Amino acid sequence: MASKSLAHFTHHLDPPFSLIESSKSMDQLKQIHGQAIASGLIETPIFLNKVISFCCMNKFGDMDHALKLFDQIPEPKTVFLWNTMIKGYSRIHSPKHGISVYLNMLRQNVKPDNYTFPFLFKGFDRNVGFSCGKELHCHVVKFGFGSDVFVQNALIHMYSLCGQMEMARWVFDISCKTDVITWNVIITGYNKTKQYNETSKLFDEMVKNGVVPSSVTLVSLLSACSKLRDLKIGKLVHEYIGKCEIKPNLILENALMDMYSACGEMDVAIGIFDRMKTRDVISWTTIVSGFINKGEIDLARTYFDQMPEKDYVSWTAMIDGYIRVNCFKEALILFREMQASNIQPDEYTMVSILTACAHLGALQLGEWIKAYIDRNKVKNDVFVGNALIDMYFKCGSVAKAKRVFFEMPRRDKFTWTAMIVGLAINGHGEEALSMFFEMLRASIKPDEITYIGVLCACSHAGLVNEGRKFFASMTAEHGVEPNVAHYGCMVDLLGRAGHLQEACEVIKNMPMKPNKIIWGALLGACRVHKDVGIAEMAAKNILELDPQNGAVYVLLCNIYAYCKKWDSLHELRESMMHRGIRKTPGCSLIEMNGVVHEFVAGDRSHPRSKEIYSRLDNMTRDLKLAGYSVDTSEVFLDIGEEDTSIAKGWCWLPG
């Protein structure tokens, strides 16, 4: 009779169990659950456990439904069921709910086991808080799990996630250190907190302790070598892999390629790549990124075009590569190809494209990118916000840059710096300084870039005394040591205001050797204030650093012309002709219908160049008839080359 009853129970139980495990959605699960209720299985704890486990652990699961069922089960519930709920909240990255379940478990006098704490700690991050983790650590000791390897590994992982590597290391140091997973967890923690040197030290200690590294250990170590550009240790790891006859897998081979690529050893990386039996998108992207880092953009593009499959990471890497070598138009063209391939860009792609728009002054396209971000719900984090601010400022749209700033829910020091620099270069010097003081009130510490913006603001606003004070207080108040860029800003500030001798003293007392930008700032000031002597000295120093700099000759010629030094002008022009030096032609970029067109002075390669020059001649004639006369003060240039290139661009536009 008893066996018949058991058989009857099993007959009803097996089909729903298999159906639960094969469910593809919560709707299917609820239908199965409904059938089980009709069959009387709802009263069996084992069935409810299965349903709750599906809700907690399956990717189609629903924690709200799990909690509803969990609350229907009478006390006392098993520790397994409590752990299942905690694990479920960990899976959906909701550690606070997991902690709430744990506290309810204690109130019901259910003692945790060695699985409870690892499930709790798995969902932790900085947002949950270090203090909460420490309190739970006390519970670990209280319930006698302090020496359990499984729990120790979870504690190390938790402290690493919270950025508390000292506590993670303390737990590691008191552990038995016989489990390779323990070593992997602490090494991964150091990698995540960018303490890569500690990773190398731990590997040495691990080998000395007789613990055999796993492929996870080796991948972590190679990642550290990649970040440190430590080719020596990286090669030792590679040799260790060969000596110990560790069977290479795809992840390990990718890590080796990444290390060699980061260290500039592309020949070795390509050798590994060519020998790989299986390659994935990471393998290809590693090679593409390696050539980009070496500045070999054409080789990078060759491998990129050969990729059998591309993801958003590989597209973004190639786009960013073009931006690094100032090929902004190519970056935009590639972005269009990415869209045509139906690859959804992420926030990093958007930052790269906005950077290209900023450098090209392509406001129309930048606006389209902004709308795309909003429309497609691309993660609009602080990096995207900063890139938008930079793009709007470089395109001259101050009001829109300010609107982005004020709408940002979170700002970092780069946000404030972008505002200060952007306002400064757009001629809003006093507003830039107000923004700087507001930044300080927000307890955001300025850095060297911030101070470039501040000094630039003083320069554009003619605030000489304020600039002197800011420069003097950089180190004393905020620990920022002036670099060559800050000295350049001071030379520009003093030069614009006519304090040329003081600017020379600043250069003379610089702790580093002045570069051509420093001397260029002084030379530019001499043009405004017509100081031939200092101009000649500045030009001489620039030409010592860059003998083929045609712009210096042009600027000095114009200064001679201003000051009517005709003999000096003639002599300098003869010198230019003798040396074959020509000024780099001026160019302009004009955006129309989201496409950026480039025009270069004197260039006739455009397919409509005859039409363009004809219209330019007509415009010049009409201007002269209207009373326009050419500014002959800069006789060496006659009409400026940059003006000519801009005029060509406008001539080409229809209408």
N, C-alpha and C positions, 0 to 999 in steps of 0.2 A: 504493500500500500504506500509505504514511504517512498520507494523507488519510483512508483507511478507518479506520485505528486511531484517529485524532483524532475522527472522527465517532462511533465506537463509545464513546469516552470521554465525549464531550459528551452522547450519548444517555443514558448512565447518570448523568451529573452533574446535568443540569438539573432533573429531577423532585425529587430530594432537596433541592436548593437552595431551590426554591420552597416545598416542604413545611416546611423549617426556618423560613423567613420568616413562614409563616402559622400556625405552632404556637401553641396557646393554653395550653399547660401544659408542665411538665417531663416529665410522663408521655408526652405526644405526642412530644416531642423525642427521648426515649429509644427510643421505638418506631421512629422514623425512623432513629435512629442504629443500631439493631439491624439494620434492613433494609439499611443502607449497608454494615455489616460483612459481611453475607451476600453483598452484591454486589461486595465487594472495594474499596469506596471509602474504607475506613478508613485506607488507606495514603496517601491523597492529602492533603498538607498544607493545600491550599485548602479541602477539606471540613471538616477539623478546626478550621481557623480560623473557619469559619462557625458551627460548633457552639459553640465557645468564646465567640465574639462574642454569640451568643444568650444563653448562660448569664450573661455579664457585663453585657449592656446591656438585656436585655428585662425588663419588670416581673415576668415569670414565671420569671426566671432563678434560678440556684443557683450561688453562688461555690464551694461545696465541690466540686460536680461539675466546674466549670470548672477548678479547680486539679488535680483528678484527671486530666483529659484533658491539661492543660498539661504535667504532669510526664511524660506518656507520649511527648511529642514530643521527639525526640533533638536534642541541641545540634548546631550553633548555631541558636537560635531567632531569628526576625527581631525587630527593635526594635518593629515593629507589634504583634506578638503580646505582647511584654512590656508595651507601652503599653495594650493591651486589658485585660490583667489588672489593671494599676494603675487604669485608668478604672473597671473593675468594682467594685473595693474602694472607690473614691471614691463611686460611686453608692449603695452601701449604708452610707455614712458610717463606713467602717472604715479610717481613714488609716494606722493602725499596720501593718495587713496590706499596704497599698499600699507603705509604706516598706520593708517586708521584701522584697517582690517587687523593688523598685528595687535594693536592696543585693545581692540574688542576681544581678540583671542585670549589675551591675558586676563581680561575681566571675566571671561568664562572659565578661568582656571585651567586652560589648556596649555600645557608646556610646549614650547617650541622645540624642534629637533635641529639637526645639523643641516637641513635643507632650508629651513625658514629664513635664516639670516642671508645666505647667498642670494635667495630670491629677492629679499628686501633691498640688498645693497646694489643689485644689478641695475636697478632703475635710477640710481642716484646720479646727481650732477651738482654743479655749483649752486643751482637755484634752490635745491633742497636745503643746503647749508651744512657746513662743517660741524657745527655744534650738535645737530641732530645725529650725524654719523657717529660722533664721539659718544653720545648718550647710548646709542644702540650697541656700540663697542662694549660699554659697561654691562649691558644685558648679556652679551656674548660670554663675558667672564663670569657673570653671576650664574648663568645656566650651565657653566662647565664646558663650553665649546672653544675656549681660548687656544687649545693645542690641536684642534681639529684642522687638518690640512685644507679641507674643502672650505671651511669658514675663514681660515687665515688668508687663503687666496682671494676670497671675496672681500675681505677687509682691505687688503693691499689694493685691489681694484677700485674699491669705493674711495679710499683716500686719494688715489691717483686721479680719479674723475673729479674730485673736489679740489685738485691742485695742491694737495697737502702731501708732498713727496717725503717730507721729514717723518711724518707719521707712518706713511706707507713703508719707508725704509726701516723704521723701528719695528713694525710688525714682521717684516721680512727677516730682520736680524735675529729675532727671537724664535723664528720658525726652524723646523728641522732641516730645511734646504735640500731635501733628498728628492723632491718632486720637481721635474723639469717645468711643469706648469707654473709652479711658484716663481721660478726664475723668469719665465716668459712674461708673467703678469707684471713683475717689477720693472723689467726691461721695457715693456710696452708703455708703462707709466712714465718712465723717464723720457721716452721718445715723444709721447703726447705733450709733455710739459717742456719739450725742447731742451732737455738736459742731456744732450747727445754724448758728451764726454763720459758721463756716468754709465751709459750703455756699454761703452768699450771696456771700462774698468770691470763691470759686472761679468762680462763675457770671460775675461781672464780669470776672475775669481771662480766662475762656474766650472771652467775646465780644470782648475787646480783642485776643486772639490770632487772631481770625478763624475760630475753630472754630464751626461751626453746631451749636447744641444739638439733640439729638434729643428725641423725646417722653419718653424715659426720663429725660433730664436735667431736663426741665421738671417731670415728676412728682416727682422727688427734691427739687427746689427748692421746689415747692409744699408738699411734706410738711414740709420744714424751716420754712417760713413758718407752717404750721399749728401746729407744736409751739411756735414762738416767739410765736404770736399776732401775727405781723408783717404787718398788713394792707397797709402801704405797699409793701413788696417784693412781696407777693402780687399786688397790683393791677398793679404794673409787669410782672410775669410774664404776667398775663392780657392786658395791652396788647401785650406782645411777641408773644404767640401770634396776636393779631388782626392786628398790623402785618405780621408775616412770613407771614401767611396759612397758618399751620400747620393742617393738617386735623385737627380734633378727633376723638379716639377715645374709647371708653368709659372707659378707665383715666385719661386726661387730664381728661375731664369730671368724673369722680368725685373726682380730686385737687383740682380747682378748687372743687367743692362743699364738700369737706372743709376746705379753707383758709378759705373764707368762713364756714362754719358755726363753725369753731373761733374765728374772730375776731368772732363774734356778728352777722355780716351775713346773717341768715337770709333776708331779702327777695331778696338777690342769689342766694343758694344755691337758693332756690325757683325763681327765674327760670331758672337753668341747668337745673334738674331738669325744669321744664315744657317746655323747648325740646329736651330730649334725645330723639332718635329711638329709641334703645334704652336700657333701664334694666335693671340686674341687682340682685341682692339687696344688693350693696354700696351702690348708689345710694340705695336706700330706707333702708338702715340709717344712712347718713350724715345724711339728713334727720331721721330719728328721734333720733339722737344729738345733732344740732344743737339741736333744740327742748328736749331734756333738759338740755343744758348751759345753756340760757337760762332754765331753770326752768319752761318752758311744757309741763308734763307732759300736759295734755289734748290739745294739738295733736300732741305726740309720739305719743300713743295713737291719735289719729285716723289719722295716716299709717301707724302700725304695723298697724292693723286693715285698711288698704287694700292692704297688701303682697300681691302675687300669690303670692309664695314667701318663706318665712322659713327662715333657718338658725339654728343655735345661737347665732351671734354676735348676730343681731337680737333673739332672745328674751332673751339675757343683757343686752343694752343696755337693753331696756325694763324688765326686772326691776330692774336696777341704778338706773334712773331713778326708779322708785318708792321705792327705799331712800334715795336722795339727798334726797327731799322728805318722808321719814319716813312714807311710806304702806306700812307693812310688811305689813299684811294684803293689800293689793292685789298686792304682790310675790308673796306665797304663792299667791294665787288664780291669778295669771298662770303661776306655775311648774306648777300643776296642769294648766292649759291646754296648756302646753308638753309635758307628759308625754302628755296625751291626743292630741297631734298626732304622737306617736312621734318627737320630736326628742331625740336623745341629748345631754344637757347635758355640758359640760366642767367642768374644775376651777374656772374663773372663775364659772360659774353656781352651783356649789356654795358658793363663798365668799360670793356675794351672798345666797343662801338662808339660809345659816348666820348671816349678819349679821342678817337679818330675824328669825330664831328667837331670836337673842340679845336683840334689842331688845324682843321680845314676851314673853320668858321662856317660850317654847314648847319646853320640854325634850323632851316626847314626840315632837314633829315633828323636833327636832334629832337625836334618837336614830335616827329613821327615815332621815334624810338620811345619817347616819354609816353605817348598814347599807347604804343604797343605794350609797354610794361604794365600800364593800368588795365588795358583790355584783356591781356592774357594772364593777369594775376602773377606775373613774375615777382619773385621775392624782392620787395623794395626795401632792402636793408640800408644801413648807414653808408655802405660802400657805393651803392647805386645813387643814394642821395648826394653824396660828395661829388660823384662824377657828373651828376646833373648840374650842380652848382658851378663846377668848373667849366662845363660846356656852355652854360648860359653866359657866364662872365666873359669867356673868351670870344663868344659871338656878340658881345656888347649888350646883352639883354639883362641889365642889372635888376630890374623889377622882378623878372621871373626867377632869377637866382635867389633873390630875397624871399620870394614866396615859397620856394622849395625849402629853404632854411627854416622858416617859421612853421612849416607844416610837418617837419621831421619829428617823429615821436622820440627819437634818441639821437644825440649828437656826440661825436668824439672830438678830440683835439684837431683832427684833420678837417672836420666840418668847420670849426671856428677859423682855422688857418685858411681854408679855401675862401671863406667870406672876407677875411682881412686882406688877403692878397688880391682877390677879385675886385673888391671895392677900390683898393689902391691903384691897380693898373687901369681902372676905368675912370680915374680922376676924382674919386670920392674919398680923399685922404682923411678928412676929419671924421667922416662916418666910419672909416676903417679903424681909426684910433678908438672911437667910441665902442666899436665891436670888441676891440682888444681888452678894454677895461671891463666890458660885460663878461668876457671870457674869464678874466681873473676873478670876478665876483662869483662866477659859477664854479670856482675852485678847479678849473682846468689849467694844468701847467703848460705854458708855452714851450715850444721847442725851437730849433734853429730856423726852420722854415717859417714859423710864425713871426720871428723877428725880422726875417727878410721882408715879409709883408708890411710889418710896422715901419721899418726904415724906408721902404718904398713909398708908403703912404705919406710919411713926412717929406720925402723928396718931391712927390707930385703936388703936395699942398704948400710947399715952400716953408715948412715948419722946421727951420734949421736948429733952433735951440732945443726944441723937443726931441729932434733926432739925435742931437749930441747926448741928451740925458738918457734916452732909451739905450743907445749904444754903450754908454758908460755903466748902465745898471744891469745889462744882460747877465753877466757872470755873478755879480754880487747878489742880485735878487732871485734869479732863477737857475743859476748854475750852467748857463749856456755860454760856451766859449765861442767868441767870434771867429768865423772862418773867412775864407777869401771872398765869399759872396757878400758877407756883411760889410767887409771893408769896401767892396765894390759899391754897395749901396751908399756908404758914407761919402765916397769920392763923388758919386753921382749927386747926392744931396748938396754937398758943398760946392761942387762945380756948377750946378744949375743956379745956385744963389750967387755965383760970382766970387766965391771964396777960393780962388784957384791955388793961392799959395798954401792955404790951410789943407786943401786937398792933397797937394804935393807932400806936405808934412805927414799926413795920414799914410800915404804910400811909403814914404821913407821909413816910418816907424812900424810898419807891418811886421809881425813875427814870421811870416812866410813870404816866399818870393812872389811878387805881383805877377799875375798872368795878363794875357792880352785883353781880357774883359775889363780889368782895372784900368789899364792904360787907355783902352777905348772909351771908357766913361770920361776920363780926363780930356781926351782929344775932342770928344763931342761937346764938352763944356767950352773948350777953347774956340770952337766954331761959333758958338752963341756969343761969347764975350770977346772975340777977336784978339786973342793973345797968341801971337805968332811964336814967341820964344818957347813957351810951355808946350804949344802944339807940336813944334819940331822935336822937342825932347820926348814927348809921348809917342809920336809916330816912329821915332828911331827905336824906342824900346819894343814897340809892337813888331816892327819889321825884323828885329833880332830874333823874336820868337816865331814869326810867321812871315818869311821873306816874300812870299807870293800873294800876300793879302792886298788885292787890288782896291778894296774899299778904303784902306788907309790912304793910299795915294790920291784917290778921288776926294776924300774929305780934306786932306791937306791942300790939294789944289784949290778947293773952294774957299778955304781959309785965306790962302794967298790972294785969291780973287777979291774977297771981301775987303782985304787990307791993301789992295792995289799993289801987291808985290809981284809985278809982271815978270821980272827977270827970274825970280824964284819959281814962279808958275811954269815958265817956259822950260827951265832946267829940269823940273820934276817931270814934266810931260815927256821930255826927251828921254829921261831915265826909264820911264814906263815903256816907251816904244822900244828902247834898246833891250830891255829885259823881257819883252814880250808879255807884259802884264796887262791883263784886261779885267775890268770890273765884272763880277758875276752878274749876268743880265737880271733885271728886275722881273718879277712874275706876279700875277694876280690869280686868285681863285674865285670863281663866280658860281654860285649855286642856282640852278634853275630846275624846277620840277623834281627836286630831290636828287639831282645829279650834279656833281661838282666838275666844272670845266677849268682847266689851267691854261693861262696865256702867258707867254714869255716875250719880253721886248726883243725885237729883231728876228723873231722866229717866223719862218714861213712854211712850217710843216703842216699846219692846219689845212684840211681839205678845202676850206672856204677862205684861205688867206687873201686871195686877190680881192674878194668882196669886202673883207674886213678892212684891208688897207685903203681901199677906195672910199669906204664910208668914213674912215678916220681922216683922210685928206679933206673930205667934204666938211666934216665937223670942225677941223682946224680952220678951214677957210671961213666958215660961218662965224666962228668965235672971233676971228680977226676983224671981220666986218662989223661985229657987235661991239668992238672996242677993246678986245682982249689983247694984251701984249705979253710976250714971253718974258719971264723973270730971268734976266741975264746976270743976276748977282752970282749965280752958280754957273759960270761960263763953261766950266769943263763938262758939265752935263747937258747944257742947253735945256731942252725939256727933259725932265727926269725920266729915267728908264722905267721906273716903277709906275709913274703916271702913264707912260705910253702903254705898258702892259695892261693896266686897268682900263684905259680907253679902248684897247683892242677887245677886251672882254665885253664891254658894254656895246661895242659896235656889232659884235656877233649876235647879241640877243635879238630875237625877232620883235617886230613892232616898233 
